[in-house]
Structures are given as C-alpha cells and as structure tokens.
Amino acid sequence: MALCPSVPFVPYFMMQPTMTGVAQPPQLIGPPFLAQSGPQAFLVGPLPPSPSSFTSAEGGASCSSARRRVDSTSTAAGSAGDEESSSLQDVVGKGGGGVEGRVWSLARDQEGCRRVQAALEAATSDSERVAIAAELQGHVWAAAQCRNANHVLQKCVMTMRPEVIQFIIDELSQRGPASTCKVARNQFGCRVLQRLLEHCSPSQVRGLVEDLLTDADRLSTHIYGNYVMRHVLEFGHKDQRARFAAFALERVSKLGSDQRGGCAVLGQALVQCSTEDSAQIARAILGQPGLLPAIAASRHGRVVAEFLVQSSAEPEFSQVRSQLLEASQVLGSARLGRSVLASLQARVARG
C-alpha cells in the first residue's frame, strides 16, 4: 500500500496536543490562576479530571486539600489589567522571591504550587530557576504523583534548559521500567512525562521511552497511559516508533476496538510512523473483517477511518471505500459516522 502524497491530512487531535483527543483552547496548570493570557498564564493542554484528594505513592507527600483562597483583587468582576498585575505580584512576592527554602512544602499545597510556578516564571536568570528546582531533588517521584506538585515539575520542564532538568529524568527512571510505567499510568505523573517528551531531545528521554515500551500493550489502552504513548509516537526516536509499529501490527484489533485510548494510539501510529510502517498498519486494519466500519463511528476511530480515506492509494482505497459503503446505513445514523462518509464522498469526487 502507498499513501496518497497529494492530500495532506492532519487529524483533529493533532491540531493542538491535548489530553482528551479533542482540540481545545489551552488551559491553566493547576488551580485557576489570576490571568487567562499573557506571560502570567501557565499553559498546558486539556487534562484528565483530578480527584478531590490525593496522597503520593511514597506515603510521605500528602497534597494539601485546602480550599482555594483567591485574592479579591483578582476575582472582582471587571478587574483591570493593573489589578491583575498587582495580584500576580502578591502571589509571586517581590522579585519572584519568597519561596527559597520552602519549595517542596509549597509545591504540595494548592496555593503554594502556584506561587512556586510564578517564581519560576518571574525568575530573571537560569541560576534563579536552578536554585528553585534544586529543592525538588530527591522528591521527584512523589512530586510527579502529587496533584499539586506535578504542576511545579511541569513548569520546571517548560521554563528551564533541558540539560538542567536531567535530575527529573534520572529520578523517574532510577527505580526501573516498572516504576516508570507506573508514573505513566498515574493521573498526574502522565502529565510530567508528556512535558519531558515535548521539551527534551529524543536522545535525552531515550531511556524513559525504552522503559515505556516494555509495557506498551498495557499503557496504550490505559485511561492515562495512552496519552503518554501518543507522545512517545510524536516525540520519540524514529527507531522507537518503528518498534511500536511492529507491536501495533500484532495487536491492531485490540487497539482499534479500545475506545479508552487504544484507538487514538493507533491513529497516532498511522500519522507518526514511517510511510512503510503506516502502510503496513493500514493493511492490517483492512485485513480484520468488520474492524474499520466498527470503529469509524467512534471519536478516535473516526480519525483512523478518515486517515485511511484521505491517504490510501489503490488498491487499498478500493477496500476502504467498499468496507465503509457496506456499513453506510449504520454509519449514517451516527454523527461521527456521517463525517467519515462525507470524507469518503469528497475523496471520490476528487477522483
């Protein structure tokens, strides 16, 4: 099978990296902050819902569940920009200071984690950020799984040079592959791993990716782990993507029928793997009787179906068209199924 080179295809979940697979506006890291835009905003893609309370895996890093206390100047209706700036300064402290010696304790608190993030943003030099991050050394494992402190780790990754945050990678991987995969399955830890994959070079996170590939089967269909595996496919080294493609070929039916995340991972593999590997995965999907029509009406399955519609060349496109048209009555009764049929009609009209 060859992919059609003349028709560029960008699935909707690639428009902006998200945790839900649906393109949405950026959200803030942590509890609601003082500004919705500008340099003060802490941006991150949409994330899974957080539970009402959480205690870290190590037992000693319990996250504060204190009620939010928002400065009145930042919540007053119609507050002006200078009021927001004043509120930001209150949170950060003059010059971004006020967190030295207390970073770890503040990071675990709902308000404190925002204060540490603000200090990282307001720092005027690498040395200031390094001094703040240094207080997290030895606590990375617990911080990654803390509902508040994970945001501080993310902010470190996003604001500091990759070589400076090597200690985060080292502490996450030092316990072995099983522990790395445990972090990937954690509602908060998955976020930290995604930021590392986004901001570090493939060679720097190679060891982490190797750990994750040892449990690719479980992670690809896990409610949180699947987001990490999608990032592995997008940001990992090409030889690691090739190994995942080989894994996907053997489990295409399992991935395609899993709507918690497996189907989204399969779609990401089609987009990110080499042309040859993507073609092999496409042939494997078409070779499973009923699989393409079965997934075409689902949120993530629609991405897979539309990719095959837009990118397949003959003779595989004829198979795609035949399988979808045979199920047109069922697909036409669902909104996402109708979208796939419309995509097919547009491709046929182009000739």
Backbone hydrogen bonds, N-H to C=O, Kabsch-Sander energy under -0.5 kcal/mol:
donor,donor_aa,acceptor,acceptor_aa,energy
4,C,311,S,-4.6
7,V,4,C,-0.7
14,M,11,P,-2.4
15,M,12,Y,-1.1
19,M,46,P,-1.4
27,Q,44,V,-2.9
29,I,42,F,-1.8
41,A,38,G,-1.4
43,L,41,A,-0.8
44,V,27,Q,-2.1
56,S,61,A,-0.9
59,G,56,S,-1.6
63,C,54,F,-1.4
64,S,108,R,-2.4
70,V,68,R,-0.5
74,S,71,D,-1.7
75,T,71,D,-0.9
76,A,72,S,-1.3
79,S,76,A,-1.5
83,E,80,A,-0.6
84,E,80,A,-1.8
85,S,81,G,-2.4
86,S,82,D,-1.9
87,S,83,E,-2.2
88,L,84,E,-2.6
89,Q,85,S,-2.0
90,D,86,S,-1.7
91,V,87,S,-2.0
92,V,88,L,-2.8
93,G,89,Q,-2.9
96,G,93,G,-2.4
97,G,94,K,-1.3
102,R,99,V,-2.4
106,L,102,R,-2.8
107,A,103,V,-2.6
108,R,104,W,-1.0
109,D,106,L,-1.7
113,C,109,D,-2.7
114,R,110,Q,-0.6
115,R,111,E,-1.7
116,V,112,G,-2.3
117,Q,113,C,-2.2
118,A,114,R,-2.4
119,A,115,R,-2.0
120,L,116,V,-2.2
121,E,117,Q,-2.2
122,A,118,A,-2.6
123,A,119,A,-1.2
129,R,125,S,-1.4
130,V,126,D,-2.8
131,A,127,S,-2.0
132,I,128,E,-1.6
133,A,129,R,-2.9
134,A,130,V,-2.3
135,E,131,A,-0.6
135,E,132,I,-1.1
136,L,133,A,-2.2
137,Q,134,A,-1.1
139,H,136,L,-2.5
143,A,139,H,-2.9
144,A,140,V,-2.7
145,Q,141,W,-0.7
145,Q,142,A,-0.6
146,C,143,A,-1.5
150,N,146,C,-1.8
151,H,148,N,-1.3
152,V,148,N,-0.6
152,V,149,A,-0.5
153,L,149,A,-1.9
154,Q,150,N,-2.3
155,K,151,H,-2.1
156,C,152,V,-2.2
157,V,153,L,-2.3
158,M,154,Q,-2.2
159,T,155,K,-1.6
160,M,156,C,-1.7
164,V,161,R,-1.4
165,I,161,R,-1.0
165,I,162,P,-0.5
166,Q,163,E,-0.9
167,F,164,V,-0.5
168,I,165,I,-1.4
169,I,165,I,-1.1
170,D,166,Q,-2.7
171,E,167,F,-2.4
172,L,168,I,-1.8
173,S,169,I,-1.9
174,Q,170,D,-1.6
176,G,173,S,-1.7
179,S,176,G,-0.6
180,T,176,G,-1.9
181,C,177,P,-2.5
182,K,178,A,-1.5
183,V,179,S,-2.0
184,A,180,T,-1.8
185,R,181,C,-1.3
186,N,183,V,-1.2
190,C,186,N,-2.1
191,R,188,F,-0.8
192,V,188,F,-1.1
193,L,189,G,-2.1
194,Q,190,C,-1.8
195,R,191,R,-2.2
196,L,192,V,-2.2
197,L,193,L,-2.3
198,E,194,Q,-2.0
199,H,195,R,-2.3
200,C,196,L,-2.1
205,V,201,S,-1.7
206,R,203,S,-0.6
209,V,205,V,-2.5
210,E,206,R,-2.5
211,D,207,G,-2.1
212,L,208,L,-2.2
213,L,209,V,-2.4
214,T,210,E,-0.8
214,T,211,D,-0.8
215,D,212,L,-1.4
216,A,213,L,-1.2
219,L,215,D,-2.5
220,S,216,A,-2.3
221,T,217,D,-0.6
221,T,218,R,-0.7
222,H,219,L,-1.3
226,N,222,H,-1.8
227,Y,224,Y,-1.2
228,V,224,Y,-0.9
229,M,225,G,-2.1
230,R,226,N,-1.9
231,H,227,Y,-1.6
232,V,228,V,-2.2
233,L,229,M,-1.9
234,E,230,R,-1.6
235,F,231,H,-3.2
236,G,232,V,-2.2
240,Q,237,H,-0.7
241,R,237,H,-2.0
242,A,238,K,-2.0
243,R,239,D,-1.6
244,F,240,Q,-1.9
245,A,241,R,-2.3
246,A,242,A,-1.8
247,F,243,R,-1.8
248,A,244,F,-2.9
249,L,245,A,-2.0
250,E,246,A,-1.0
250,E,247,F,-0.6
251,R,247,F,-0.9
251,R,248,A,-0.5
252,V,249,L,-0.5
255,L,251,R,-2.7
256,G,252,V,-2.5
257,S,253,S,-1.6
258,D,254,K,-0.5
258,D,255,L,-1.0
259,Q,257,S,-0.7
263,C,258,D,-2.5
265,V,261,G,-2.3
266,L,262,G,-2.3
267,G,263,C,-2.1
268,Q,264,A,-2.2
269,A,265,V,-2.3
270,L,266,L,-2.0
271,V,267,G,-1.7
272,Q,268,Q,-3.0
273,C,269,A,-2.2
278,S,274,S,-3.1
279,A,275,T,-2.1
280,Q,276,E,-2.0
281,I,277,D,-2.2
282,A,278,S,-2.4
283,R,279,A,-2.4
284,A,280,Q,-2.0
285,I,281,I,-2.1
286,L,282,A,-2.4
287,G,283,R,-1.6
288,Q,285,I,-1.3
291,L,288,Q,-2.1
292,L,288,Q,-0.5
294,A,290,G,-1.6
295,I,291,L,-1.8
296,A,292,L,-1.5
297,A,293,P,-0.5
298,S,295,I,-1.8
302,R,298,S,-2.2
303,V,299,R,-0.7
304,V,300,H,-1.4
305,A,301,G,-2.8
306,E,302,R,-2.9
307,F,303,V,-2.0
308,L,304,V,-2.1
309,V,305,A,-2.4
310,Q,306,E,-2.6
311,S,307,F,-2.5
312,S,308,L,-1.7
313,A,2,A,-1.3
316,E,313,A,-0.9
317,F,313,A,-1.3
318,S,315,P,-0.6
319,Q,315,P,-1.0
320,V,316,E,-2.4
321,R,317,F,-2.9
322,S,318,S,-2.4
323,Q,319,Q,-2.7
324,L,320,V,-2.2
325,L,321,R,-2.5
326,E,322,S,-1.9
327,A,323,Q,-0.8
328,S,325,L,-1.5
331,L,327,A,-2.8
332,G,328,S,-2.6
333,S,330,V,-1.1
334,A,331,L,-1.6
338,R,334,A,-2.4
339,S,335,R,-1.5
340,V,336,L,-1.7
341,L,337,G,-2.2
342,A,338,R,-2.4
343,S,339,S,-2.0
344,L,340,V,-2.4
345,Q,341,L,-2.6
346,A,342,A,-2.2
347,R,343,S,-2.0
348,V,344,L,-2.4
349,A,345,Q,-2.3
350,R,346,A,-1.4
351,G,347,R,-0.9
351,G,348,V,-0.6
